[in-house]
Amino acid sequence: MTDPSVPAVIEMVDVALRSYFFTPASESNLPNPDEVQEAIRSLRFNKVPGPNGIPNKALTHLPQRAVSFLVQTFNAFLRTYHFTTV
């Protein structure tokens, strides 16, 4: 398992976003709430918060419903941004 340190997570998200924006819309593979929940569960508590200031422990207390809402909102943004920039 990889160390979810802040720089590594930022790089992983950056790579994923670049990959998404260069993938045709019909082939996009956006994350689902279960994948995001699994990533949150793998976070370590002893790491300092990232640029957003939210501690990892706080993220683990998000209810599944909140994670689903955030993922759906983020995915809708990506779909909109993808279609308007291509």
Backbone bond lengths (Angstrom), bond angles and torsions (degrees), N, CA, C in turn:
res aa  C-N    CA-C-N  psi(-1)  N-CA   C-N-CA  omega(-1)  CA-C   N-CA-C  phi
1 M - - - 1.452 - - 1.526 108.49 -
2 T 1.317 116.70 140.31 1.455 120.68 -178.72 1.518 110.71 -81.50
3 D 1.307 115.59 153.72 1.459 122.06 178.10 1.518 108.74 -77.88
4 P 1.346 118.78 116.32 1.471 120.18 -176.76 1.516 112.78 -80.17
5 S 1.349 117.13 47.47 1.458 119.59 178.16 1.522 108.93 -67.30
6 V 1.289 116.54 157.66 1.457 121.45 -173.64 1.531 112.76 -56.29
7 P 1.341 120.08 -52.00 1.475 117.94 -179.88 1.527 113.09 -59.96
8 A 1.327 116.98 -38.14 1.468 119.38 -179.98 1.517 110.92 -67.03
9 V 1.320 117.49 -40.45 1.464 121.11 179.47 1.523 109.86 -66.53
10 I 1.317 116.96 -42.02 1.464 120.62 178.73 1.526 109.95 -61.42
11 E 1.324 116.86 -43.21 1.465 120.52 178.86 1.524 110.73 -64.20
12 M 1.344 116.85 -41.82 1.456 120.84 -179.95 1.532 110.79 -62.10
13 V 1.325 116.87 -43.31 1.461 121.01 178.86 1.531 109.86 -65.75
14 D 1.319 116.83 -41.65 1.458 120.98 179.68 1.530 110.69 -61.36
15 V 1.320 116.99 -45.06 1.474 121.17 178.72 1.529 110.08 -63.10
16 A 1.336 116.54 -43.19 1.463 119.91 -179.83 1.522 111.40 -63.30
17 L 1.332 117.02 -42.12 1.465 120.04 179.64 1.527 111.54 -66.39
18 R 1.340 116.66 -42.85 1.466 119.15 177.48 1.526 110.42 -61.15
19 S 1.324 116.48 -41.35 1.461 120.61 178.54 1.528 110.15 -63.08
20 Y 1.325 116.28 -41.93 1.462 120.32 -179.36 1.527 110.93 -62.75
21 F 1.339 116.59 -45.98 1.457 119.37 -175.56 1.523 113.20 -69.87
22 F 1.319 117.73 -19.27 1.457 120.43 177.58 1.520 112.75 -101.66
23 T 1.353 116.63 8.37 1.455 121.98 176.72 1.519 108.02 -100.60
24 P 1.332 118.23 133.97 1.469 118.77 176.00 1.530 110.83 -55.46
25 A 1.322 116.02 145.72 1.465 121.12 -174.88 1.526 112.76 -55.77
26 S 1.312 118.18 -34.64 1.461 119.93 -177.92 1.525 112.04 -70.79
27 E 1.327 117.98 -16.43 1.454 121.28 -178.04 1.531 112.89 -107.77
28 S 1.318 117.40 4.92 1.458 118.99 -175.65 1.522 110.86 -64.28
29 N 1.313 114.64 148.26 1.451 121.13 -179.05 1.522 108.19 -129.81
30 L 1.313 116.35 83.69 1.452 121.63 -178.14 1.526 110.17 -78.09
31 P 1.339 116.94 150.92 1.460 119.33 -179.98 1.519 111.17 -67.72
32 N 1.322 114.86 152.99 1.462 119.09 174.17 1.529 108.19 -109.00
33 P 1.331 117.64 164.54 1.469 120.33 -176.57 1.528 113.88 -56.67
34 D 1.336 118.21 -35.22 1.462 120.05 -179.89 1.528 111.39 -65.43
35 E 1.328 116.64 -39.03 1.469 119.94 178.35 1.529 110.74 -65.32
36 V 1.319 116.34 -41.02 1.466 120.61 179.72 1.524 109.99 -67.42
37 Q 1.325 117.25 -42.27 1.470 121.39 178.39 1.523 110.22 -61.04
38 E 1.325 117.56 -40.65 1.469 121.32 178.02 1.525 110.48 -64.29
39 A 1.325 117.74 -41.32 1.471 121.12 177.64 1.525 110.64 -63.37
40 I 1.324 117.08 -39.95 1.464 120.88 178.56 1.525 109.99 -64.06
41 R 1.331 117.14 -41.62 1.470 120.57 179.75 1.528 112.08 -62.56
42 S 1.327 117.39 -27.35 1.467 120.17 -177.54 1.526 113.07 -85.70
43 L 1.340 118.22 -3.62 1.458 121.34 179.85 1.524 110.72 -68.07
44 R 1.320 116.04 146.67 1.465 121.54 176.49 1.526 109.24 -93.49
45 F 1.321 116.01 140.52 1.466 120.98 -177.94 1.516 113.19 -76.17
46 N 1.335 118.08 -25.33 1.462 120.46 -173.58 1.522 113.67 -84.63
47 K 1.307 118.05 9.22 1.467 121.41 178.16 1.519 109.82 -91.54
48 V 1.333 116.10 147.69 1.459 119.41 178.34 1.525 109.46 -72.74
49 P 1.327 117.30 152.53 1.465 119.78 178.72 1.521 111.51 -61.34
50 G 1.302 115.29 153.93 1.462 121.28 177.71 1.510 110.99 -80.54
51 P 1.329 116.76 -164.10 1.460 121.49 -177.46 1.534 113.17 -58.61
52 N 1.329 117.34 -25.77 1.466 119.70 -179.49 1.526 112.45 -80.23
53 G 1.334 117.46 -11.99 1.463 121.38 177.61 1.513 115.16 78.12
54 I 1.323 118.48 4.45 1.461 121.42 -178.38 1.528 109.06 -88.14
55 P 1.337 117.68 118.27 1.467 119.58 179.32 1.535 111.32 -66.44
56 N 1.325 116.02 147.77 1.464 120.56 179.46 1.523 111.97 -57.04
57 K 1.332 116.58 -37.59 1.467 120.05 -179.35 1.530 110.74 -60.79
58 A 1.336 117.35 -37.53 1.468 120.67 178.65 1.526 110.50 -64.98
59 L 1.338 117.08 -38.81 1.463 120.03 179.66 1.525 111.49 -62.80
60 T 1.340 116.32 -34.61 1.469 118.81 -178.72 1.524 112.20 -69.49
61 H 1.317 116.93 -16.25 1.466 120.53 179.54 1.532 113.10 -92.59
62 L 1.334 116.97 -0.60 1.467 119.32 177.23 1.526 109.67 -66.51
63 P 1.320 117.92 131.68 1.462 118.89 175.96 1.531 110.65 -69.43
64 Q 1.320 116.13 154.21 1.464 121.13 -179.30 1.525 111.12 -54.42
65 R 1.312 116.72 -36.09 1.470 120.75 -179.63 1.537 111.18 -62.50
66 A 1.328 116.83 -39.75 1.466 120.76 178.71 1.522 110.61 -68.32
67 V 1.324 116.56 -41.28 1.464 120.40 178.27 1.526 109.34 -62.15
68 S 1.326 117.20 -44.45 1.470 121.10 179.00 1.517 111.09 -59.67
69 F 1.328 117.16 -44.31 1.464 121.12 179.47 1.529 110.99 -61.89
70 L 1.331 116.48 -46.74 1.463 120.19 -179.06 1.525 111.73 -63.52
71 V 1.334 116.98 -41.46 1.470 120.74 179.69 1.527 110.35 -65.48
72 Q 1.321 117.14 -44.45 1.466 120.21 179.59 1.524 111.11 -63.20
73 T 1.332 116.79 -40.81 1.464 120.94 179.07 1.525 110.42 -64.87
74 F 1.331 116.83 -45.96 1.452 121.18 -179.95 1.528 110.75 -63.69
75 N 1.326 117.17 -43.08 1.463 120.71 178.84 1.527 111.40 -63.42
76 A 1.338 116.94 -39.37 1.464 120.22 177.80 1.528 110.23 -63.23
77 F 1.323 116.29 -40.35 1.464 120.24 176.54 1.529 110.43 -61.52
78 L 1.329 116.86 -46.17 1.467 120.11 -179.47 1.527 111.67 -62.36
79 R 1.328 116.71 -41.96 1.469 119.55 178.68 1.527 110.47 -61.99
80 T 1.319 116.72 -44.34 1.459 121.99 -179.57 1.519 110.29 -64.44
81 Y 1.314 116.56 -48.64 1.451 120.90 -178.95 1.538 110.83 -63.34
82 H 1.305 116.02 -41.03 1.471 121.39 -179.58 1.521 110.40 -60.77
83 F 1.327 117.17 -46.26 1.460 120.26 -176.99 1.520 112.13 -72.09
84 T 1.326 118.18 -27.95 1.461 118.92 -178.11 1.523 112.19 -86.77
85 T 1.340 118.52 -14.39 1.452 120.06 -178.08 1.513 112.95 -105.35
86 V 1.298 118.90 -11.84 1.475 121.01 -177.02 1.502 110.31 -85.08
